Amino acid sequence: MSGQPSIVAASGSGLAHMLEFEKPIAKMEQEIQRLEADQAESGRDYSEFIQQIRDQLNNTVREAYAALTPWENVLVARHPQRPLLRDYVRMLAKDFCELHGDRLYGDDKAMVCGFARMAGHRVMLVGQHKGRDTREKIEANFGCAHPEGYRKALQKMRLAAKFKVPVVCLIDTPGAYPGVGAEERGIASAIAVNLMEMSRLPTPIVALVIGEGGSGGALGIAVSDHVAVMEHSYYSVISPEGCAAILWRSAEHSAKAAEALRLAPRELKRLNLIDTIVEEPLGGAHRDPRAAAANVERWLGRALRDLDRVKTDTLVRRRYERLRNLGAFFAAMGEPAEVKSTKPRGRRTRVAAK
């Protein structure tokens, strides 16, 4: 084969969850599997046909993923087989020592924290974990952290600053948990305190959205010196379903909301809301998790090396300036319109005469 990447290796793993736009791809993968099985049983040589289908498969996947709509990008970010936080911990982190609890209420399993060695650096890893199977998803509350999760994260970040260790945040959440218990325990306050404290934390912070980056739940651990988003992830002020429910009173308009939110990585980069887009393997991270992890490791190594060269005072000042400039824009404007006075003309004349 040529030097171009191939996704056929992933077809043997049995992608059980196919998105609508992936169905033609699935048919080609099944045809390759059928020919390979027949070749093994009968001894006939189908290598030429298999190679042709592989080339066609790679081209089809490349074209499909290059033309994803914002809503399709959201569906890829939520793919059930997409690598989660603990998958990246297993693939990238060495000597991971997990830390638990917020010293106030309990241990939120949606928020994972601990010391580790990643990309050759000692770091404090903070991130959200959704859970893989049903039991784990329920325990992790589907990645929606409670107030104790954000307080735990902040405590561990302060610990990292104490020992002059950089913080690595891996974000994957549809948003913070909106339930009554979370509100009673101060979810809004917990996120707000995180935003304030992270903005002035005296240690390097990098953040990467590995899947979903929804609302304040994502922002609560995303205030950093360098923000990156994986190629098929999204980062938004609200989920498309939530936006559609507010604007159109129905989640049926989620695709329209995703378009309006400008949540795709290319749009985020164009608007200067993020610094880097981390490439994923052909067909998404769910097709080749190890290749995706290798890309994350390369990005992480570069980002941490760049920040290591910056003095702490300069780092905090730049972080503050970066936050102040988020959302700034300039528009071409004509001459300002003349402001008409609402005062009676006679009174204005008398005032002027004085």
C-alpha positions in Angstrom: 0.0 0.0 0.0 1.0 3.6 -0.3 2.1 5.7 2.6 -1.4 7.1 3.2 -3.1 6.1 6.4 -5.6 3.2 6.3 -8.6 2.6 8.5 -9.0 -1.0 7.5 -7.2 -2.2 10.6 -10.1 -0.9 12.7 -12.7 -2.8 10.8 -11.5 -6.0 12.4 -12.3 -4.6 15.8 -16.0 -4.6 15.0 -17.3 -1.1 15.1 -20.7 -1.8 16.6 -22.0 1.7 16.4 -22.3 3.2 12.9 -23.4 6.8 12.4 -25.7 7.5 9.5 -23.1 9.0 7.2 -20.8 6.0 8.0 -23.2 3.3 6.6 -21.5 3.3 3.1 -18.2 2.9 4.8 -19.5 0.0 6.9 -20.6 -1.9 3.7 -17.1 -1.6 2.3 -15.6 -2.8 5.5 -17.9 -5.8 5.6 -17.0 -6.6 2.0 -13.3 -6.6 2.9 -13.9 -8.9 5.9 -16.0 -11.3 3.7 -13.3 -11.5 1.0 -10.5 -12.0 3.6 -12.5 -14.8 5.2 -13.2 -16.4 1.9 -9.6 -16.1 0.9 -8.5 -17.9 4.1 -11.0 -20.7 3.6 -10.7 -21.4 -0.1 -7.1 -20.4 -0.7 -8.1 -18.1 -3.6 -6.2 -14.9 -4.1 -8.4 -11.9 -3.6 -5.6 -9.5 -2.7 -6.0 -7.3 -5.7 -9.8 -6.8 -5.1 -9.2 -6.3 -1.4 -6.6 -3.6 -2.2 -9.0 -1.8 -4.6 -11.7 -1.8 -2.0 -9.3 -0.5 0.7 -8.2 2.4 -1.5 -11.9 3.2 -2.2 -12.6 2.9 1.5 -9.9 5.3 2.5 -11.0 7.8 -0.1 -14.6 7.6 1.0 -13.8 8.1 4.6 -11.5 11.0 3.9 -14.2 12.7 1.8 -16.9 12.0 4.4 -15.0 13.3 7.4 -13.7 16.4 5.4 -17.3 17.4 4.8 -18.9 16.8 8.2 -21.6 19.2 9.2 -21.4 20.7 12.7 -24.1 18.3 13.9 -22.3 15.3 12.5 -19.2 16.5 14.2 -21.1 16.5 17.5 -22.2 12.9 16.8 -18.6 11.8 16.2 -17.5 13.6 19.5 -20.2 11.4 21.3 -19.3 8.2 19.5 -19.7 5.3 22.0 -16.3 3.9 21.0 -14.4 7.2 21.2 -11.5 7.1 23.6 -12.4 8.4 27.1 -10.2 10.0 29.8 -9.2 6.7 31.4 -8.3 5.3 28.0 -5.9 8.2 27.6 -4.6 7.6 31.1 -3.8 4.0 30.2 -2.2 4.9 26.9 -0.3 8.0 27.9 0.2 8.4 31.6 3.0 6.7 33.5 3.1 6.3 37.3 -0.5 7.7 37.6 -1.4 8.3 41.2 -5.1 9.2 41.5 -6.2 11.6 44.2 -9.8 11.6 45.6 -12.2 13.8 47.5 -12.8 17.5 48.0 -12.5 17.5 51.8 -16.0 18.9 52.1 -18.6 16.5 50.7 -17.3 13.5 48.8 -15.5 12.0 45.8 -17.0 12.8 42.4 -16.1 10.0 40.0 -17.0 12.2 37.0 -13.8 14.2 37.8 -10.5 12.3 37.8 -7.4 13.9 39.2 -3.9 12.7 40.0 -0.1 13.1 39.5 1.3 11.4 36.4 4.2 11.6 33.9 3.0 12.5 30.5 5.0 13.3 27.4 8.1 13.3 29.5 6.8 15.8 32.1 5.5 15.5 35.6 2.0 16.8 35.6 -1.2 17.1 37.6 -3.9 15.4 35.4 -7.4 16.7 35.7 -10.3 15.6 33.5 -13.8 14.4 33.1 -14.6 10.7 32.6 -18.0 9.6 31.2 -17.8 5.9 31.8 -17.7 3.1 29.3 -20.3 0.5 30.4 -23.6 1.1 32.0 -22.4 0.7 35.6 -19.4 3.0 35.1 -21.6 5.6 33.3 -23.9 5.7 36.3 -21.1 6.0 38.8 -19.5 8.8 36.7 -22.9 10.5 36.2 -22.2 10.4 32.4 -19.3 12.8 32.8 -21.5 15.5 34.4 -19.6 16.6 37.5 -21.2 17.8 40.7 -19.8 20.8 42.8 -17.5 18.4 44.7 -15.9 17.4 41.4 -14.9 21.0 40.6 -13.8 21.6 44.2 -11.7 18.5 44.0 -10.2 19.7 40.7 -9.3 23.1 42.2 -7.7 21.5 45.3 -5.5 19.3 43.2 -4.5 22.2 40.9 -3.5 24.2 44.0 -1.4 21.2 45.1 0.3 21.2 41.7 1.1 24.9 42.0 2.6 24.3 45.4 5.0 21.8 43.9 5.5 23.8 40.7 4.0 21.0 38.5 2.0 21.9 35.3 -1.6 21.1 35.1 -3.1 19.1 32.2 -6.9 19.3 31.8 -8.7 16.8 29.5 -12.2 17.9 28.9 -15.1 15.6 28.0 -18.5 16.6 29.3 -21.9 17.7 28.0 -22.0 20.1 31.0 -22.1 20.2 34.8 -24.9 18.2 36.5 -28.0 20.4 36.6 -29.9 18.5 39.3 -31.4 19.9 42.6 -28.6 18.4 44.7 -25.9 20.1 42.7 -27.7 23.4 42.9 -28.1 23.0 46.7 -24.4 22.4 47.1 -23.4 25.4 44.9 -22.5 24.2 41.4 -22.5 27.7 40.0 -20.3 29.0 42.8 -17.9 26.1 42.5 -17.4 26.7 38.7 -17.1 30.5 39.3 -14.4 30.0 41.9 -12.5 27.7 39.5 -12.6 30.3 36.8 -11.2 32.9 39.1 -8.6 30.7 40.8 -7.4 29.1 37.5 -6.9 32.5 35.9 -4.2 33.3 38.5 -2.8 29.9 39.4 1.0 30.2 39.4 1.8 27.2 37.3 1.4 26.3 33.6 -2.0 25.0 32.5 -3.0 23.4 29.3 -6.4 22.1 28.3 -7.6 19.8 25.6 -11.2 18.9 24.6 -11.1 15.2 23.8 -14.8 14.7 23.2 -17.6 17.0 24.3 -16.9 20.5 25.7 -20.2 21.7 26.8 -21.1 24.8 28.8 -19.7 25.9 32.1 -19.1 22.2 32.9 -16.2 22.3 30.4 -15.1 25.8 31.2 -14.8 25.0 34.9 -11.4 23.2 34.1 -10.6 24.9 30.8 -9.1 28.3 31.9 -5.6 27.8 30.7 -2.5 29.1 28.9 -3.1 26.9 25.9 -6.5 25.5 24.8 -6.7 22.8 22.1 -9.6 20.8 20.7 -9.4 17.5 19.0 -10.4 17.5 15.3 -13.8 15.9 15.8 -14.6 17.3 19.2 -16.7 20.4 20.0 -16.5 23.2 22.4 -19.6 25.3 23.0 -21.5 27.5 25.4 -24.4 25.0 25.5 -25.2 21.7 23.9 -27.1 21.8 20.6 -30.1 20.1 22.2 -30.1 22.7 25.0 -29.9 25.5 22.5 -32.7 24.1 20.4 -34.9 23.6 23.4 -34.5 27.3 24.4 -34.7 28.9 20.9 -37.1 26.5 19.1 -38.8 24.7 22.0 -37.8 21.3 20.5 -34.6 19.2 20.3 -35.6 18.3 16.8 -33.8 21.5 15.7 -30.4 20.3 17.2 -28.7 20.3 13.8 -29.8 23.9 13.2 -28.6 24.9 16.7 -25.2 23.2 16.1 -24.8 25.2 12.9 -25.7 28.5 14.7 -23.4 27.8 17.7 -20.2 27.7 15.6 -19.0 24.9 17.8 -16.8 23.0 15.2 -13.0 23.2 15.8 -12.4 25.1 12.5 -14.9 27.8 13.5 -13.4 28.0 17.0 -9.9 28.5 15.6 -11.2 31.1 13.2 -12.8 33.0 16.0 -9.5 32.8 18.1 -11.4 30.9 20.9 -8.8 28.1 20.8 -5.1 27.8 20.0 -4.7 24.4 18.4 -6.6 21.7 16.6 -5.2 18.3 17.4 -5.5 16.0 14.4 -7.2 12.7 14.7 -6.6 9.5 12.7 -8.5 9.0 9.4 -12.1 8.3 10.3 -11.9 9.7 13.9 -10.2 8.7 17.2 -12.7 5.8 17.7 -11.1 4.0 14.7 -7.6 4.1 16.0 -7.3 5.2 19.6 -3.6 4.6 19.8 -2.8 6.9 16.9 -5.1 9.5 18.5 -3.2 9.2 21.8 0.1 9.6 19.9 -1.1 12.9 18.4 -2.2 14.1 21.9 1.1 13.2 23.3 3.0 15.1 20.6 0.8 18.2 21.2 1.2 18.0 24.9 4.9 17.7 24.8 5.2 20.8 22.5 2.8 22.8 24.6 4.5 22.1 27.9 7.9 22.7 26.6 6.8 26.1 25.3 5.3 27.1 28.6 8.2 25.9 30.6 10.3 28.6 29.1 8.0 31.4 30.4 8.4 33.0 33.8 5.5 32.5 36.2 4.6 36.2 36.5 4.6 36.5 32.7 2.6 33.3 32.4 -0.2 34.6 34.7 -0.2 38.0 33.1 -0.5 36.5 29.6 -3.3 34.2 30.8 -5.2 37.2 32.1 -4.8 39.1 28.9 -5.8 36.1 26.9 -9.1 35.8 28.9 -9.8 39.5 28.5 -9.5 39.3 24.7 -11.8 36.3 24.3 -14.8 37.2 22.1 -13.3 40.6 21.1 -14.1 41.6 17.5 -13.9 44.7 15.4 -16.5 45.8 12.9 -16.2 48.4 10.1 -18.4 51.3 11.1 -19.4 54.5 9.3 -19.6 57.9 10.8 -21.5 58.0 14.1 -25.1 59.1 13.7 -26.0 62.5 15.1 -27.5 62.1 18.6 -30.8 63.9 18.7 -31.7 65.7 21.9 -34.9 64.8 23.6 -35.1 68.2 25.4 -37.5 70.9 24.1 -35.8 73.2 21.6 -36.8 76.3 23.4 -35.2 75.1 26.7 -32.0 74.1 24.9 -31.8 77.6 23.4 -32.2 79.3 26.7 -29.5 77.1 28.3 -27.1 77.9 25.4 -27.9 81.6 25.9 -26.7 81.5 29.5 
